[in-house]
């Protein structure tokens, strides 16, 4: 379990964990790793991303328009040689179409360590979850602010790699203020698991990242980074933004 072991080791060193979300691009992935990411979440473009807001929807559509497919994204990830784990984020339809065993094997062959499938709930995880476990792919599960305590514990027990605490009710997207539920979500989740807990969705600035990480073990930052890339930014701008998050978390 390379992903979880890596995050546990960095947590044990007193580090607040930082996982940027990107929608492909080898140079961008390398840039955020160089800027201090502890792992990288790579999104597979999907035509109906129900969890994602306008920014990631636009990034997904742009990628699809130039020919991105799940197989191409995974093949591109296989070309990366970075010192941190990689986690694929995909909706369930591409997993189902490829077949659980085949998709899990393709991730493992590409050197990918984990997967997030946000529309596959705990109660329906078995087919994919078993195939992923067999292939050594750590399936990260999500917990929402409305998740009851008993189900939260079950999600934490079954999650692999880390637990993704959703910091607000709603879709992904940059926010001016950290959601009030974020800190409580971190505290509730930390109370029922020793597995690393990262908060994501709506965490947009270094200041917000610090507050959220203080209630958990770290943060996932996606839309605020993707927005910079959509508006003409490249690897240098991605590096600069992630480095600002890293500096704030380390201060």
C-alpha positions, 0 to 999 in steps of 0.5 A, spaced: 500 500 500 504 505 497 500 511 497 497 510 504 504 508 507 507 514 503 502 519 506 503 516 513 510 517 513 510 524 511 504 525 516 509 522 521 514 527 519 509 533 522 507 535 515 501 537 513 499 533 506 498 536 500 495 533 494 493 537 487 488 535 482 490 536 475 487 534 468 493 531 465 499 534 462 506 531 464 509 537 465 504 540 470 504 533 474 512 534 474 511 541 476 506 540 482 511 535 484 517 539 484 513 544 488 511 540 494 505 535 492 505 529 497 501 525 491 498 527 485 490 526 483 489 526 476 482 526 473 480 522 467 475 527 463 468 525 463 462 528 459 458 528 465 462 529 471 456 530 476 461 531 482 464 537 479 463 544 478 464 549 472 471 549 472 473 542 472 467 540 467 470 545 462 477 542 463 474 535 462 470 538 455 477 541 453 480 534 454 475 530 450 475 535 445 482 534 443 481 526 444 483 525 451 480 518 453 481 514 459 486 509 456 490 515 453 490 518 460 493 512 463 498 511 458 500 518 459 501 517 466 505 511 465 511 516 462 511 519 469 517 518 473 516 522 480 517 520 487 510 521 489 504 516 488 499 518 483 491 517 484 486 517 478 480 520 479 474 517 474 467 516 474 464 509 474 462 508 467 469 508 464 471 503 469 465 499 468 466 499 460 473 497 461 471 491 466 474 491 473 479 487 473 482 490 466 482 497 468 485 495 475 491 492 471 491 498 467 492 502 472 497 498 476 501 497 469 502 504 469 505 505 476 498 508 478 497 507 486 490 509 487 483 511 484 477 515 486 471 513 483 466 518 487 459 515 484 461 508 486 458 508 493 460 503 499 454 499 498 456 497 491 464 497 491 465 490 491 466 488 484 471 494 483 474 494 490 476 487 490 479 487 483 483 494 485 485 490 492 488 484 488 491 489 483 494 493 489 490 499 487 488 503 493 481 505 492 480 512 496 472 513 499 469 519 500 465 522 506 460 528 506 458 532 511 451 529 512 454 522 512 452 519 519 457 517 524 456 509 523 457 510 516 462 514 516 466 509 520 464 504 515 467 508 510 473 509 513 474 502 515 474 500 507 477 506 504 484 505 502 490 510 501 486 516 505 479 518 506 477 524 502 473 528 507 468 532 502 469 539 505 462 542 503 455 540 500 455 541 493 460 540 487 467 542 486 469 549 485 473 555 488 470 559 493 471 565 497 471 562 504 472 556 507 465 552 508 463 552 515 462 544 515 470 543 513 473 543 520 467 539 523 468 534 517 475 533 518 474 533 526 469 527 525 473 523 520 479 524 524 475 521 531 474 515 527 480 513 523 487 513 524 488 513 516 490 519 513 484 524 512 484 529 507 479 535 506 477 537 499 472 541 495 472 548 495 479 549 498 482 555 494 487 559 497 493 558 502 489 561 508 483 556 507 488 550 506 491 552 513 485 552 516 482 545 513 489 542 514 489 544 521 482 539 522 485 534 518 491 531 515 491 535 509 488 538 503 486 536 496 486 542 491 483 542 484 479 547 481 483 553 484 489 550 480 485 548 474 482 555 473 489 558 473 491 553 467 484 554 463 486 561 463 493 561 460 497 558 465 502 553 464 507 548 468 510 555 471 504 558 474 502 551 477 508 550 480 508 557 483 501 556 486 502 549 489 509 552 492 504 557 495 500 552 498 506 548 500 509 554 504 503 556 507 502 549 510 509 548 512 509 555 516 
